[in-house]
């Protein structure tokens, strides 16, 4: 069974620079797109950033220039470096990956990591 485990959330100050990690574990052949979503209280889950297997990246306008998504294929881990945090970045952050395992592609979700931006 493939799992995505997120870490790195918590309380951060405005202007802070925490980094989220999303590590894949279990038996799988390859991972293609990996995405970070976030969901603030009472709102829909929205796409924050994505990275393709080849490394191409894309960002939501709200985080462009402040957040950076990257991947370490040797560690099966995707990162979300968050800089210049704002209170409106407060949300539960989820990673999602397209994983090829047991002969098929499946979209896997992590458990979510709370990021709270407050002074």
N, CA, C and O atoms as a printed pandas DataFrame, in Angstrom:
     atom_number atom_name residue_name chain_id  residue_number  x_coord  y_coord  z_coord
0              1         N          UNK        A               1    0.853   -1.192    0.000
1              2        CA          UNK        A               1    0.000    0.000    0.000
2              3         C          UNK        A               1    0.883    1.233    0.000
3              4         O          UNK        A               1    1.828    1.328    0.783
4              5         N          UNK        A               2    0.574    2.184   -0.884
5              6        CA          UNK        A               2    1.357    3.408   -0.985
6              7         C          UNK        A               2    0.771    4.450   -0.039
7              8         O          UNK        A               2   -0.444    4.635    0.030
8              9         N          UNK        A               3    1.649    5.118    0.681
9             10        CA          UNK        A               3    1.226    6.176    1.580
10            11         C          UNK        A               3    2.023    7.439    1.325
11            12         O          UNK        A               3    3.193    7.390    0.945
12            13         N          UNK        A               4    1.372    8.571    1.540
13            14        CA          UNK        A               4    2.043    9.866    1.520
14            15         C          UNK        A               4    1.985   10.425    2.932
15            16         O          UNK        A               4    0.910   10.550    3.519
16            17         N          UNK        A               5    3.140   10.758    3.465
17            18        CA          UNK        A               5    3.207   11.283    4.829
18            19         C          UNK        A               5    3.760   12.695    4.783
19            20         O          UNK        A               5    4.865   12.929    4.294
20            21         N          UNK        A               6    2.983   13.629    5.295
21            22        CA          UNK        A               6    3.377   15.032    5.290
22            23         C          UNK        A               6    3.981   15.407    6.633
23            24         O          UNK        A               6    3.643   14.831    7.667
24            25         N          UNK        A               7    4.869   16.370    6.598
25            26        CA          UNK        A               7    5.466   16.895    7.820
26            27         C          UNK        A               7    5.901   18.328    7.578
27            28         O          UNK        A               7    5.990   18.786    6.439
28            29         N          UNK        A               8    6.173   19.031    8.679
29            30        CA          UNK        A               8    6.711   20.378    8.573
30            31         C          UNK        A               8    5.725   21.489    8.870
31            32         O          UNK        A               8    6.099   22.661    8.837
32            33         N          UNK        A               9    4.478   21.157    9.157
33            34        CA          UNK        A               9    3.499   22.185    9.470
34            35         C          UNK        A               9    3.626   22.657   10.896
35            36         O          UNK        A               9    4.521   22.237   11.629
36            37         N          UNK        A              10    2.726   23.528   11.278
37            38        CA          UNK        A              10    2.715   24.061   12.633
38            39         C          UNK        A              10    2.425   25.543   12.635
39            40         O          UNK        A              10    1.834   26.079   11.698
40            41         N          UNK        A              11    2.848   26.194   13.696
41            42        CA          UNK        A              11    2.630   27.634   13.845
42            43         C          UNK        A              11    3.813   28.393   13.250
43            44         O          UNK        A              11    4.969   28.096   13.551
44            45         N          UNK        A              12    3.512   29.366   12.411
45            46        CA          UNK        A              12    4.555   30.178   11.795
46            47         C          UNK        A              12    4.163   31.641   11.911
47            48         O          UNK        A              12    2.980   31.978   11.945
48            49         N          UNK        A              13    5.163   32.504   11.971
49            50        CA          UNK        A              13    4.905   33.942   12.040
50            51         C          UNK        A              13    4.737   34.527   10.645
51            52         O          UNK        A              13    5.291   33.993    9.684
52            53         N          UNK        A              14    4.000   35.589   10.517
53            54        CA          UNK        A              14    3.940   36.289    9.231
54            55         C          UNK        A              14    5.349   36.615    8.749
55            56         O          UNK        A              14    6.191   37.091    9.511
56            57         N          UNK        A              15    5.581   36.352    7.481
57            58        CA          UNK        A              15    6.915   36.548    6.930
58            59         C          UNK        A              15    7.825   35.361    7.098
59            60         O          UNK        A              15    8.951   35.373    6.601
60            61         N          UNK        A              16    7.360   34.321    7.796
61            62        CA          UNK        A              16    8.171   33.144    8.051
62            63         C          UNK        A              16    8.367   32.282    6.816
63            64         O          UNK        A              16    7.781   32.529    5.762
64            65         N          UNK        A              17    9.225   31.238    6.975
65            66        CA          UNK        A              17    9.592   30.399    5.832
66            67         C          UNK        A              17    9.660   28.920    6.191
67            68         O          UNK        A              17   10.733   28.319    6.134
68            69         N          UNK        A              18    8.547   28.337    6.554
69            70        CA          UNK        A              18    8.574   26.893    6.835
70            71         C          UNK        A              18    8.615   26.083    5.553
71            72         O          UNK        A              18    8.342   26.599    4.469
72            73         N          UNK        A              19    8.953   24.827    5.684
73            74        CA          UNK        A              19    8.985   23.930    4.543
74            75         C          UNK        A              19    8.179   22.673    4.865
75            76         O          UNK        A              19    8.395   22.023    5.887
76            77         N          UNK        A              20    7.265   22.352    3.986
77            78        CA          UNK        A              20    6.497   21.125    4.113
78            79         C          UNK        A              20    7.167   20.020    3.303
79            80         O          UNK        A              20    7.764   20.268    2.256
80            81         N          UNK        A              21    7.054   18.798    3.813
81            82        CA          UNK        A              21    7.581   17.635    3.108
82            83         C          UNK        A              21    6.456   16.637    2.892
83            84         O          UNK        A              21    5.541   16.521    3.707
84            85         N          UNK        A              22    6.541   15.926    1.788
85            86        CA          UNK        A              22    5.575   14.878    1.473
86            87         C          UNK        A              22    6.382   13.666    1.005
87            88         O          UNK        A              22    6.927   13.656   -0.099
88            89         N          UNK        A              23    6.446   12.662    1.850
89            90        CA          UNK        A              23    7.268   11.487    1.559
90            91         C          UNK        A              23    6.384   10.304    1.195
91            92         O          UNK        A              23    5.417    9.994    1.891
92            93         N          UNK        A              24    6.729    9.655    0.105
93            94        CA          UNK        A              24    5.989    8.477   -0.339
94            95         C          UNK        A              24    6.653    7.220    0.191
95            96         O          UNK        A              24    7.877    7.095    0.169
96            97         N          UNK        A              25    5.844    6.300    0.665
97            98        CA          UNK        A              25    6.363    5.028    1.155
98            99         C          UNK        A              25    5.494    3.892    0.640
99           100         O          UNK        A              25    4.360    4.108    0.211
100          101         N          UNK        A              26    6.034    2.685    0.687
101          102        CA          UNK        A              26    5.300    1.540    0.180
102          103         C          UNK        A              26    5.895    1.060   -1.123
103          104         O          UNK        A              26    6.982    1.483   -1.514
104          105         N          UNK        A              27    5.194    0.194   -1.779
105          106        CA          UNK        A              27    5.679   -0.397   -3.011
106          107         C          UNK        A              27    5.031    0.288   -4.214
107          108         O          UNK        A              27    3.813    0.234   -4.385
108          109         N          UNK        A              28    5.841    0.923   -5.032
109          110        CA          UNK        A              28    5.312    1.554   -6.225
110          111         C          UNK        A              28    6.410    1.624   -7.269
111          112         O          UNK        A              28    7.595    1.487   -6.966
112          113         N          UNK        A              29    5.977    1.845   -8.533
113          114        CA          UNK        A              29    6.946    1.883   -9.613
114          115         C          UNK        A              29    7.452    3.294   -9.869
115          116         O          UNK        A              29    8.655    3.527   -9.983
116          117         N          UNK        A              30    6.515    4.229   -9.956
117          118        CA          UNK        A              30    6.913    5.596  -10.233
118          119         C          UNK        A              30    5.832    6.557   -9.774
119          120         O          UNK        A              30    4.673    6.185   -9.586
120          121         N          UNK        A              31    6.242    7.794   -9.600
121          122        CA          UNK        A              31    5.311    8.873   -9.242
122          123         C          UNK        A              31    5.387    9.925  -10.329
123          124         O          UNK        A              31    6.478   10.336  -10.723
124          125         N          UNK        A              32    4.249   10.361  -10.814
125          126        CA          UNK        A              32    4.234   11.397  -11.831
126          127         C          UNK        A              32    3.935   12.731  -11.152
127          128         O          UNK        A              32    4.725   13.199  -10.331
128          129         N          UNK        A              33    2.817   13.338  -11.485
129          130        CA          UNK        A              33    2.499   14.627  -10.902
130          131         C          UNK        A              33    2.329   14.517   -9.386
131          132         O          UNK        A              33    1.705   13.585   -8.879
132          133         N          UNK        A              34    2.899   15.491   -8.680
133          134        CA          UNK        A              34    2.635   15.663   -7.257
134          135         C          UNK        A              34    2.159   17.091   -7.047
135          136         O          UNK        A              34    2.732   18.035   -7.592
136          137         N          UNK        A              35    1.123   17.238   -6.266
137          138        CA          UNK        A              35    0.504   18.546   -6.080
138          139         C          UNK        A              35    0.340   18.833   -4.589
139          140         O          UNK        A              35    0.179   17.924   -3.775
140          141         N          UNK        A              36    0.384   20.083   -4.268
141          142        CA          UNK        A              36    0.021   20.560   -2.933
142          143         C          UNK        A              36   -1.290   21.324   -3.048
143          144         O          UNK        A              36   -1.437   22.219   -3.880
144          145         N          UNK        A              37   -2.231   20.957   -2.203
145          146        CA          UNK        A              37   -3.500   21.658   -2.071
146          147         C          UNK        A              37   -3.556   22.254   -0.666
147          148         O          UNK        A              37   -2.781   21.882    0.215
148          149         N          UNK        A              38   -4.479   23.176   -0.480
149          150        CA          UNK        A              38   -4.736   23.667    0.866
150          151         C          UNK        A              38   -6.225   23.917    1.030
151          152         O          UNK        A              38   -6.955   24.189    0.077
152          153         N          UNK        A              39   -6.638   23.811    2.284
153          154        CA          UNK        A              39   -8.038   24.023    2.603
154          155         C          UNK        A              39   -8.127   24.810    3.891
155          156         O          UNK        A              39   -7.769   24.325    4.964
156          157         N          UNK        A              40   -8.616   26.045    3.766
157          158        CA          UNK        A              40   -8.836   26.875    4.938
158          159         C          UNK        A              40  -10.198   26.543    5.532
159          160         O          UNK        A              40  -11.044   25.956    4.856
160          161         N          UNK        A              41  -10.413   26.909    6.773
161          162        CA          UNK        A              41  -11.656   26.589    7.462
162          163         C          UNK        A              41  -12.885   27.045    6.696
163          164         O          UNK        A              41  -13.010   28.224    6.368
164          165         N          UNK        A              42  -13.802   26.112    6.405
165          166        CA          UNK        A              42  -15.053   26.469    5.757
166          167         C          UNK        A              42  -14.946   26.763    4.276
167          168         O          UNK        A              42  -15.918   27.202    3.662
168          169         N          UNK        A              43  -13.779   26.528    3.690
169          170        CA          UNK        A              43  -13.600   26.817    2.267
170          171         C          UNK        A              43  -13.257   25.547    1.500
171          172         O          UNK        A              43  -12.942   24.513    2.091
172          173         N          UNK        A              44  -13.322   25.641    0.184
173          174        CA          UNK        A              44  -12.991   24.512   -0.664
174          175         C          UNK        A              44  -11.476   24.285   -0.688
175          176         O          UNK        A              44  -10.683   25.196   -0.449
176          177         N          UNK        A              45  -11.111   23.050   -0.982
177          178        CA          UNK        A              45   -9.701   22.716   -1.160
178          179         C          UNK        A              45   -9.241   23.268   -2.507
179          180         O          UNK        A              45   -9.892   23.049   -3.529
180          181         N          UNK        A              46   -8.132   23.975   -2.504
181          182        CA          UNK        A              46   -7.641   24.599   -3.735
182          183         C          UNK        A              46   -6.207   24.168   -4.027
183          184         O          UNK        A              46   -5.438   23.870   -3.112
184          185         N          UNK        A              47   -5.864   24.139   -5.287
185          186        CA          UNK        A              47   -4.539   23.758   -5.732
186          187         C          UNK        A              47   -3.561   24.893   -5.467
187          188         O          UNK        A              47   -3.833   26.048   -5.796
188          189         N          UNK        A              48   -2.431   24.561   -4.874
189          190        CA          UNK        A              48   -1.412   25.561   -4.556
190          191         C          UNK        A              48   -0.248   25.493   -5.539
191          192         O          UNK        A              48    0.187   26.509   -6.083
192          193         N          UNK        A              49    0.249   24.275   -5.755
193          194        CA          UNK        A              49    1.413   24.104   -6.617
194          195         C          UNK        A              49    1.458   22.662   -7.110
195          196         O          UNK        A              49    0.917   21.756   -6.477
196          197         N          UNK        A              50    2.114   22.468   -8.252
197          198        CA          UNK        A              50    2.270   21.126   -8.796
198          199         C          UNK        A              50    3.657   20.981   -9.406
199          200         O          UNK        A              50    4.291   21.952   -9.821
200          201         N          UNK        A              51    4.102   19.727   -9.444
201          202        CA          UNK        A              51    5.385   19.437  -10.077
202          203         C          UNK        A              51    5.244   18.121  -10.827
203          204         O          UNK        A              51    4.771   17.123  -10.283
204          205         N          UNK        A              52    5.663   18.140  -12.082
205          206        CA          UNK        A              52    5.587   16.948  -12.913
206          207         C          UNK        A              52    6.782   16.039  -12.640
207          208         O          UNK        A              52    7.759   16.434  -12.004
208          209         N          UNK        A              53    6.672   14.811  -13.141
209          210        CA          UNK        A              53    7.774   13.893  -12.949
210          211         C          UNK        A              53    9.082   14.404  -13.526
211          212         O          UNK        A              53   10.164   14.113  -13.014
212          213         N          UNK        A              54    8.962   15.170  -14.599
213          214        CA          UNK        A              54   10.151   15.730  -15.222
214          215         C          UNK        A              54   10.648   17.009  -14.576
215          216         O          UNK        A              54   11.719   17.510  -14.921
216          217         N          UNK        A              55    9.874   17.539  -13.640
217          218        CA          UNK        A              55   10.313   18.707  -12.885
218          219         C          UNK        A              55    9.605   20.003  -13.218
219          220         O          UNK        A              55    9.840   21.010  -12.550
220          221         N          UNK        A              56    8.745   20.018  -14.230
221          222        CA          UNK        A              56    8.024   21.251  -14.563
222          223         C          UNK        A              56    7.093   21.615  -13.409
223          224         O          UNK        A              56    6.446   20.748  -12.821
224          225         N          UNK        A              57    7.035   22.902  -13.095
225          226        CA          UNK        A              57    6.251   23.364  -11.949
226          227         C          UNK        A              57    5.189   24.365  -12.367
227          228         O          UNK        A              57    5.284   25.005  -13.414
228          229         N          UNK        A              58    4.178   24.482  -11.521
229          230        CA          UNK        A              58    3.120   25.458  -11.741
230          231         C          UNK        A              58    2.602   25.886  -10.384
231          232         O          UNK        A              58    2.645   25.115   -9.425
232          233         N          UNK        A              59    2.104   27.135  -10.299
233          234        CA          UNK        A              59    1.694   27.695   -9.024
234          235         C          UNK        A              59    0.382   28.463   -9.159
235          236         O          UNK        A              59    0.071   29.021  -10.211
236          237         N          UNK        A              60   -0.365   28.475   -8.080
237          238        CA          UNK        A              60   -1.525   29.337   -8.005
238          239         C          UNK        A              60   -1.051   30.787   -7.909
239          240         O          UNK        A              60    0.012   31.064   -7.355
240          241         N          UNK        A              61   -1.841   31.699   -8.447
241          242        CA          UNK        A              61   -1.445   33.110   -8.427
242          243         C          UNK        A              61   -1.208   33.605   -7.001
243          244         O          UNK        A              61   -0.352   34.459   -6.773
244          245         N          UNK        A              62   -1.965   33.070   -6.042
245          246        CA          UNK        A              62   -1.873   33.556   -4.661
246          247         C          UNK        A              62   -0.517   33.274   -4.017
247          248         O          UNK        A              62   -0.141   33.934   -3.048
248          249         N          UNK        A              63    0.213   32.301   -4.549
249          250        CA          UNK        A              63    1.488   31.932   -3.923
250          251         C          UNK        A              63    2.675   32.115   -4.857
251          252         O          UNK        A              63    3.820   31.921   -4.451
252          253         N          UNK        A              64    2.411   32.486   -6.098
253          254        CA          UNK        A              64    3.482   32.612   -7.079
254          255         C          UNK        A              64    4.504   33.640   -6.597
255          256         O          UNK        A              64    4.150   34.742   -6.179
256          257         N          UNK        A              65    5.772   33.256   -6.664
257          258        CA          UNK        A              65    6.833   34.139   -6.211
258          259         C          UNK        A              65    7.158   33.990   -4.736
259          260         O          UNK        A              65    8.183   34.496   -4.277
260          261         N          UNK        A              66    6.307   33.307   -3.987
261          262        CA          UNK        A              66    6.555   33.104   -2.547
262          263         C          UNK        A              66    6.799   31.639   -2.197
263          264         O          UNK        A              66    7.598   31.334   -1.311
264          265         N          UNK        A              67    6.117   30.741   -2.887
265          266        CA          UNK        A              67    6.236   29.307   -2.607
266          267         C          UNK        A              67    7.033   28.645   -3.727
267          268         O          UNK        A              67    6.980   29.063   -4.883
268          269         N          UNK        A              68    7.771   27.603   -3.355
269          270        CA          UNK        A              68    8.526   26.827   -4.328
270          271         C          UNK        A              68    8.301   25.335   -4.068
271          272         O          UNK        A              68    8.494   24.843   -2.956
272          273         N          UNK        A              69    7.891   24.639   -5.115
273          274        CA          UNK        A              69    7.724   23.196   -5.014
274          275         C          UNK        A              69    8.934   22.528   -5.658
275          276         O          UNK        A              69    9.421   22.975   -6.697
276          277         N          UNK        A              70    9.414   21.457   -5.034
277          278        CA          UNK        A              70   10.568   20.746   -5.571
278          279         C          UNK        A              70   10.443   19.275   -5.204
279          280         O          UNK        A              70    9.615   18.892   -4.377
280          281         N          UNK        A              71   11.278   18.461   -5.831
281          282        CA          UNK        A              71   11.205   17.034   -5.530
282          283         C          UNK        A              71   12.602   16.429   -5.478
283          284         O          UNK        A              71   13.510   16.843   -6.198
284          285         N          UNK        A              72   12.743   15.444   -4.612
285          286        CA          UNK        A              72   13.972   14.663   -4.501
286          287         C          UNK        A              72   13.576   13.224   -4.829
287          288         O          UNK        A              72   13.067   12.502   -3.972
288          289         N          UNK        A              73   13.813   12.818   -6.070
289          290        CA          UNK        A              73   13.367   11.496   -6.496
290          291         C          UNK        A              73   14.070   10.378   -5.740
291          292         O          UNK        A              73   13.489    9.313   -5.533
292          293         N          UNK        A              74   15.296   10.602   -5.331
293          294        CA          UNK        A              74   16.029    9.577   -4.591
294          295         C          UNK        A              74   15.384    9.293   -3.237
295          296         O          UNK        A              74   15.474    8.183   -2.712
296          297         N          UNK        A              75   14.737   10.308   -2.688
297          298        CA          UNK        A              75   14.077   10.166   -1.385
298          299         C          UNK        A              75   12.569   10.009   -1.520
299          300         O          UNK        A              75   11.862    9.895   -0.518
300          301         N          UNK        A              76   12.071   10.003   -2.763
301          302        CA          UNK        A              76   10.617    9.918   -2.989
302          303         C          UNK        A              76    9.877   10.977   -2.186
303          304         O          UNK        A              76    8.847   10.701   -1.571
304          305         N          UNK        A              77   10.408   12.176   -2.198
305          306        CA          UNK        A              77    9.864   13.254   -1.371
306          307         C          UNK        A              77    9.685   14.513   -2.198
307          308         O          UNK        A              77   10.532   14.871   -3.016
308          309         N          UNK        A              78    8.563   15.176   -1.964
309          310        CA          UNK        A              78    8.285   16.466   -2.578
310          311         C          UNK        A              78    8.203   17.501   -1.466
311          312         O          UNK        A              78    7.667   17.233   -0.390
312          313         N          UNK        A              79    8.734   18.673   -1.735
313          314        CA          UNK        A              79    8.773   19.734   -0.742
314          315         C          UNK        A              79    7.952   20.936   -1.199
315          316         O          UNK        A              79    7.771   21.167   -2.394
316          317         N          UNK        A              80    7.466   21.687   -0.232
317          318        CA          UNK        A              80    6.853   22.976   -0.516
318          319         C          UNK        A              80    7.512   23.990    0.406
319          320         O          UNK        A              80    7.222   24.060    1.600
320          321         N          UNK        A              81    8.407   24.773   -0.184
321          322        CA          UNK        A              81    9.057   25.848    0.568
322          323         C          UNK        A              81    8.147   27.062    0.532
323          324         O          UNK        A              81    7.813   27.573   -0.537
324          325         N          UNK        A              82    7.758   27.507    1.688
325          326        CA          UNK        A              82    6.844   28.639    1.790
326          327         C          UNK        A              82    7.591   29.830    2.370
327          328         O          UNK        A              82    8.097   29.754    3.490
328          329         N          UNK        A              83    7.665   30.903    1.644
329          330        CA          UNK        A              83    8.331   32.124    2.094
330          331         C          UNK        A              83    7.329   33.260    2.197
331          332         O          UNK        A              83    6.251   33.221    1.605
332          333         N          UNK        A              84    7.710   34.267    2.958
333          334        CA          UNK        A              84    6.875   35.471    3.089
334          335         C          UNK        A              84    5.435   35.110    3.425
335          336         O          UNK        A              84    4.494   35.580    2.785
336          337         N          UNK        A              85    5.282   34.274    4.434
337          338        CA          UNK        A              85    3.943   33.809    4.787
338          339         C          UNK        A              85    3.032   34.955    5.190
339          340         O          UNK        A              85    3.464   35.948    5.775
340          341         N          UNK        A              86    1.759   34.786    4.858
341          342        CA          UNK        A              86    0.719   35.738    5.221
342          343         C          UNK        A              86   -0.346   35.016    6.048
343          344         O          UNK        A              86   -0.476   33.796    5.947
344          345         N          UNK        A              87   -1.095   35.736    6.848
345          346        CA          UNK        A              87   -2.164   35.084    7.623
346          347         C          UNK        A              87   -3.136   34.309    6.734
347          348         O          UNK        A              87   -3.673   33.281    7.144
348          349         N          UNK        A              88   -3.357   34.801    5.527
349          350        CA          UNK        A              88   -4.296   34.101    4.633
350          351         C          UNK        A              88   -3.741   32.790    4.086
351          352         O          UNK        A              88   -4.456   32.065    3.395
352          353         N          UNK        A              89   -2.497   32.475    4.378
353          354        CA          UNK        A              89   -1.931   31.181    4.013
354          355         C          UNK        A              89   -2.305   30.107    5.037
355          356         O          UNK        A              89   -2.025   28.926    4.829
356          357         N          UNK        A              90   -2.925   30.506    6.117
357          358        CA          UNK        A              90   -3.357   29.544    7.132
358          359         C          UNK        A              90   -4.338   28.551    6.527
359          360         O          UNK        A              90   -5.355   28.941    5.953
360          361         N          UNK        A              91   -4.024   27.262    6.658
361          362        CA          UNK        A              91   -4.856   26.214    6.062
362          363         C          UNK        A              91   -4.274   24.856    6.424
363          364         O          UNK        A              91   -3.170   24.755    6.960
364          365         N          UNK        A              92   -5.033   23.824    6.122
365          366        CA          UNK        A              92   -4.480   22.471    6.131
366          367         C          UNK        A              92   -3.940   22.212    4.735
367          368         O          UNK        A              92   -4.652   22.377    3.744
368          369         N          UNK        A              93   -2.692   21.809    4.662
369          370        CA          UNK        A              93   -2.035   21.556    3.390
370          371         C          UNK        A              93   -1.977   20.054    3.146
371          372         O          UNK        A              93   -1.559   19.282    4.009
372          373         N          UNK        A              94   -2.402   19.660    1.958
373          374        CA          UNK        A              94   -2.444   18.259    1.571
374          375         C          UNK        A              94   -1.557   18.030    0.349
375          376         O          UNK        A              94   -1.546   18.844   -0.574
376          377         N          UNK        A              95   -0.824   16.935    0.343
377          378        CA          UNK        A              95   -0.146   16.558   -0.884
378          379         C          UNK        A              95   -0.943   15.454   -1.564
379          380         O          UNK        A              95   -1.645   14.669   -0.926
380          381         N          UNK        A              96   -0.805   15.428   -2.856
381          382        CA          UNK        A              96   -1.533   14.484   -3.700
382          383         C          UNK        A              96   -0.590   14.061   -4.815
383          384         O          UNK        A              96    0.064   14.899   -5.435
384          385         N          UNK        A              97   -0.522   12.765   -5.066
385          386        CA          UNK        A              97    0.407   12.288   -6.086
386          387         C          UNK        A              97   -0.239   11.229   -6.962
387          388         O          UNK        A              97   -1.044   10.422   -6.498
388          389         N          UNK        A              98    0.126   11.248   -8.230
389          390        CA          UNK        A              98   -0.272   10.196   -9.170
390          391         C          UNK        A              98    0.794    9.118   -9.101
391          392         O          UNK        A              98    1.937    9.336   -9.503
392          393         N          UNK        A              99    0.419    7.959   -8.592
393          394        CA          UNK        A              99    1.373    6.887   -8.309
394          395         C          UNK        A              99    1.036    5.663   -9.142
395          396         O          UNK        A              99   -0.117    5.238   -9.203
396          397         N          UNK        A             100    2.063    5.097   -9.790
397          398        CA          UNK        A             100    1.869    3.863  -10.548
398          399         C          UNK        A             100    2.299    2.701   -9.674
399          400         O          UNK        A             100    3.476    2.553   -9.345
400          401         N          UNK        A             101    1.340    1.890   -9.308
401          402        CA          UNK        A             101    1.603    0.769   -8.406
402          403         C          UNK        A             101    0.652   -0.376   -8.747
403          404         O          UNK        A             101   -0.520   -0.152   -9.048
404          405         N          UNK        A             102    1.163   -1.587   -8.698
405          406        CA          UNK        A             102    0.345   -2.783   -8.972
406          407         C          UNK        A             102   -0.330   -2.702  -10.329
407          408         O          UNK        A             102   -1.468   -3.140  -10.496
408          409         N          UNK        A             103    0.375   -2.143  -11.289
409          410        CA          UNK        A             103   -0.108   -2.137  -12.663
410          411         C          UNK        A             103   -1.125   -1.076  -13.012
411          412         O          UNK        A             103   -1.737   -1.140  -14.078
412          413         N          UNK        A             104   -1.324   -0.100  -12.143
413          414        CA          UNK        A             104   -2.276    0.953  -12.462
414          415         C          UNK        A             104   -1.901    2.265  -11.785
415          416         O          UNK        A             104   -1.162    2.297  -10.801
416          417         N          UNK        A             105   -2.435    3.343  -12.347
417          418        CA          UNK        A             105   -2.242    4.656  -11.753
418          419         C          UNK        A             105   -3.325    4.913  -10.718
419          420         O          UNK        A             105   -4.480    4.526  -10.899
420          421         N          UNK        A             106   -2.946    5.558   -9.652
421          422        CA          UNK        A             106   -3.902    5.926   -8.614
422          423         C          UNK        A             106   -3.496    7.273   -8.031
423          424         O          UNK        A             106   -2.310    7.585   -7.928
424          425         N          UNK        A             107   -4.484    8.060   -7.656
425          426        CA          UNK        A             107   -4.239    9.339   -6.990
426          427         C          UNK        A             107   -4.260    9.101   -5.484
427          428         O          UNK        A             107   -5.262    8.649   -4.930
428          429         N          UNK        A             108   -3.163    9.405   -4.841
429          430        CA          UNK        A             108   -3.009    9.178   -3.408
430          431         C          UNK        A             108   -2.961   10.513   -2.680
431          432         O          UNK        A             108   -2.324   11.457   -3.147
432          433         N          UNK        A             109   -3.628   10.592   -1.547
433          434        CA          UNK        A             109   -3.631   11.798   -0.722
434          435         C          UNK        A             109   -2.876   11.562    0.577
435          436         O          UNK        A             109   -2.906   10.471    1.147
436          437         N          UNK        A             110   -2.203   12.603    1.027
437          438        CA          UNK        A             110   -1.629   12.584    2.360
438          439         C          UNK        A             110   -2.696   12.932    3.386
439          440         O          UNK        A             110   -3.841   13.227    3.047
440          441         N          UNK        A             111   -2.285   12.887    4.660
441          442        CA          UNK        A             111   -3.244   13.079    5.743
442          443         C          UNK        A             111   -3.501   14.550    6.041
443          444         O          UNK        A             111   -4.443   14.884    6.758
444          445         N          UNK        A             112   -2.681   15.416    5.502
445          446        CA          UNK        A             112   -2.841   16.842    5.743
446          447         C          UNK        A             112   -1.931   17.344    6.847
447          448         O          UNK        A             112   -1.646   16.629    7.808
448          449         N          UNK        A             113   -1.478   18.580    6.700
449          450        CA          UNK        A             113   -0.606   19.203    7.694
450          451         C          UNK        A             113   -1.087   20.637    7.923
451          452         O          UNK        A             113   -1.170   21.433    6.987
452          453         N          UNK        A             114   -1.399   20.950    9.171
453          454        CA          UNK        A             114   -1.919   22.275    9.494
454          455         C          UNK        A             114   -0.787   23.301    9.512
455          456         O          UNK        A             114    0.244   23.099   10.153
456          457         N          UNK        A             115   -1.000   24.392    8.803
457          458        CA          UNK        A             115   -0.096   25.539    8.867
458          459         C          UNK        A             115   -0.913   26.728    9.353
459          460         O          UNK        A             115   -1.900   27.111    8.724
460          461         N          UNK        A             116   -0.502   27.306   10.463
461          462        CA          UNK        A             116   -1.179   28.465   11.035
462          463         C          UNK        A             116   -0.213   29.625   11.057
463          464         O          UNK        A             116    0.858   29.546   11.658
464          465         N          UNK        A             117   -0.597   30.707   10.396
465          466        CA          UNK        A             117    0.258   31.889   10.326
466          467         C          UNK        A             117   -0.311   32.944   11.257
467          468         O          UNK        A             117   -1.383   33.498   11.013
468          469         N          UNK        A             118    0.416   33.211   12.316
469          470        CA          UNK        A             118   -0.066   34.157   13.323
470          471         C          UNK        A             118    1.101   34.688   14.123
471          472         O          UNK        A             118    2.082   33.986   14.364
472          473         N          UNK        A             119    0.980   35.949   14.535
473          474        CA          UNK        A             119    2.011   36.528   15.398
474          475         C          UNK        A             119    1.627   36.377   16.865
475          476         O          UNK        A             119    2.374   36.804   17.745
